[in-house]
């Protein structure tokens, strides 16, 4: 049944509507019993009673304009029901607020029992003879103000106007005719009650853009933001805070939010609708209670007539901890805040007044000590600022009146480093964390820090779609269908699959490390082992080329939106990756005296210059509409805070005089040595199951030209190319030769061959290559060890069994740094045991022996969201007793567990466990995930051959599959 929502979505696309995930109300061809709403030269009249909410009328006007964007003819909005006989009609209104809607209910013409009294719900249907002179009309009835607003914007989205039509320049999909289906649907209430975004860390990009276009964060700017939120079916907003004051900067801001239907809030450090920049000079509860009390009272007085979700408690000044605040004094703060809410709002029952207290940073320490929070206040749990939720409701907290919520981050300023330039969000990771929050009953508030908003269109859409209707996201493979549906809406079905694949790949590439962290020393990727640095850059190249082809296939108008949301982060991200990877290779090659180090130095400088070019391209879109949106510094960080300007990493250039041994130099994989000069390294061994190519680099170490030949001493060894010419600076300075083995001719078992690389002038180099001509049994199925390593991706298990209670180990596609994740579901399954819980088995065949093999388990940087039931898994080799591991050290709220910083930087926590003795032959590695929330995305068994690298060895070969 979980697939049903997406099947409905796909059906909707098949019949023509462009909304994501919700049942269709309109179609673009004539249908039996349907009502033509618009066509060439015709558009509907939208009837909204004059006594309805002003925000409903405003949304109705937007829908009327949207018909014009799609068909070329705008609709119109009227409050009366006369003179409608010659026009298609849409009637929209709020139950209990619109006399027109209430009259239709009392007359029996419509039935609103499915939505009445529910939060933000609506129904749509065709109604016969709703008013005099109208034979049929499309009727949209909302249970409340936002229910009706969402009904109107639902039609806008279905007819082909993306919520991002203005903020990401998605062109409306032109249509010649639009019909309402003769069907009834009810939608809502949303899965999460309050769903919103926090515009934060807004300097320099968003602030510079706002100053250039509006002068300040005024009501014109906020009208655009609020419309976007409502089109995305969100309802909650935290305004910018670095150097702005929402209610003061423009006196229209507060009334506008309320009129349009936005519930206003403020950040975790700004109590009771007051801005951080409004704080009194002595911000200390113990020494200046009178000053703080007036500050808080004034906030309630100012915002009391507008829909507000009140931020409770307090922190120190400027988003910092307070040196004098403790749990006891914070209790008194909240007691005072609740007392003035009661007196100012005239409401004695505060369960009717939305309030939240954010457990952020040091505040968590107060709660940890046993601080009591009134049950009518929503506890807003926070992530670690890097997308890992720290705590969620435990059983004793489930039945609170205020419930619980989550404050999440797509952007952050702070340790380990800021990330606020472009999209660095892996959507499958967002799904995993927010699905966990949903299943753990944190369903009152979801709000996400989105920085400047603009570069984060895709993760914002994903987050808010989940918050609105989680029924579409209950399965771990929901992200890819959502991406395809999203891409279809924005760019068309022809590129939907390719766009989804591109963004899934991008997510795996950027979860590995944020751009701002790439210059940490030593460089994360190995320039020696597993061809890691070059392989990662190749992944970026493939992604860029594939995405560029998608872009090239689109019409010019759609290209702009595709560039902003999809192509730009890939092009810009690849530039940064290439700069740092090429700089690392430059430094490695310089130590080997490769002349290509100089070529790489030039490449780094040229690529670094392209960063400014791609920024200029973005800023020049649509005659500079988005100028300044890419102002954020992203090169050259030395600590958590922005550097003053971008700076290129250092590179080396080397002299061109060849050493006495001659121009030619030789290096091999998994060794930094350069020969002649260093001792000739042994090549890593080859066997029929080695996953990677075995190569040798032959290169110039000075100016000039030299030819060479490569000659193995056995006929079953082939080297391609077997000869070549090195020339520097005007020719080919590096040649990579690939070694292959004819295993049908090679001797059985282990042997050693030699390969001579001989220049026409200079010193020859002889390399030794161990080979091992072995075979696994014909009936074996699973992974095969090579060179003392078995590296396994989670989706390639040999067997998987469910637990006794029906629990299972489910795959999360495109999760983690390399392939996919494995997680325990359902979340409600609770703690498992190795005797009754679900199990995944990974068979492998070993040719090596090891006295004490170990398995390295790659996990995300997750937290123990229930301290009483920490994350846990178990592993067992063959029939050995399972070894239980708690991968995340315990920690108190307000602090981070040991290893947190490294795991966040690396996008993974790697935990190793000794497995004991391993003999050659068939083995099975069994894996149990014993606590919901435990997710694993890689396993590496080390039989003594693992080399140092960032991502780990190549995935091992599998047979029999």
Buried (B, 14 or more C-beta within 10 A) or exposed (E): EEBEBBEBBBEBBEEBBBBBBBBBBBBBEEBEEBBBBBBEEBBBBBBBBEEBBBBBBBBBBBBBBBBBBBBBBBBBBBEEBEEBEEBBBBBBBBBBBBEBBBBBBEEEBBBBEBBBEBBBBBBBBBBEEBBEEBEBBBBBBBBBBBBBBBBBBBBBBBBBBBBBBBBBBBBBBEBEBBBBBEBBBBBBBBBBBBBBBBBBBBBBBBBBBBEEBBEBBBBBBBBBBBBBBBBBBBBBBBBBBBBBBBBBBBEBBBBBBBBBBBBBBBBBBBBBBBBBBBBBEEBBBEEBBEBBBEBBBBBBEBBEEBBBBBBBBBBBBEBEEBEEBBBEBBBEBBEBBBEBBBEBBEEEEBEEBBBBBBBBBBBBBBBBEEBEBBBBBBBBBBBBBBBBBBBBBBEEBEEBEBBBBBBBBBBBBBBBBBBBBBBBBBBBBBBBBBBBBBBBBBBBBBBBBBBBBBBBBBBBBBBBBBBBBBEBBBBBBBBBBBBBBBBBBBBBBEBBBBBBBBBBBBBBBBBBBBBBBBBBEEBBBBBBBBBBBBBBBEBBEEBBEBBEEBBEBBEEEBBBBBBBBBBBBBBBBBBBBBBBBBBBBBBBBBBBBBBBBBBBBEBBBEBBEBBEEBBEBBBEBEEEBBBBBBBBBBBBBEEEEBBEEBBBBEBBEBEBEBBEBBBBBBBBBBBBBBBBBBEBBBBBBBBBBBBBEBBBBBBBBBBBBBBBBBBBEBEBBBBEEEBBEBBBEEEBBBBBBEBEBEBEEBEEEEEEBBBEBBBBEBBBBBBEBBBBBBBBEEEBBBBBBBBBBBBBBBBBBBEBEEBEBEBBBBBBBBBBBBBBBBBBBBBEBEEBEBEEBBBBBBBBBBBBBBEEBBBBBBBBBBBBBBBEBBBBBBBBBEEEEBBBBBBBEEBEBBBBBEBBBEBBBBBBBBBEBEBEEBEBEBBBBBBBBBBBBBBBBBBBBBBBBBBEBBBBBBBBBBBBE
